[in-house]
Amino acid sequence: MAALLGMLTGIGGGIVRDLLVARTPAVLRSDLYALAALAGAVLVVVGHGLNWPIVPTAVAGAGVCFGLRLMAIRHGWNLPVARSIESEDERE
């Protein structure tokens, strides 16, 4: 539950920030940061469930999150984005 709350807090804070500056929230674009946060959180939860040592598990979770985000930025990895209705109307 804590991992889910941490992820939602981070995403929620980013959404509020983007809305206050009148931008489309980053989580609704193709950025990979929410998925990276979820992957790190899943690793920590699995490690806790398997009784792995707390500190190395947390460091590994943070490393997975950071590594995925870094690789996404470096290699241009993006998530699929739904097309808007307007863009489909323009094609017709």
Secondary structure, 3 states (H helix, E strand, C coil): CHHHHHHHHHHHHHHHHHHHCCCCCHHHCCCCHHHHHHHHHHHHHHHHHCCCCHHHHHHHHHHHHHHHHHHHHHHCCCCCCCCCHHHHHHHC
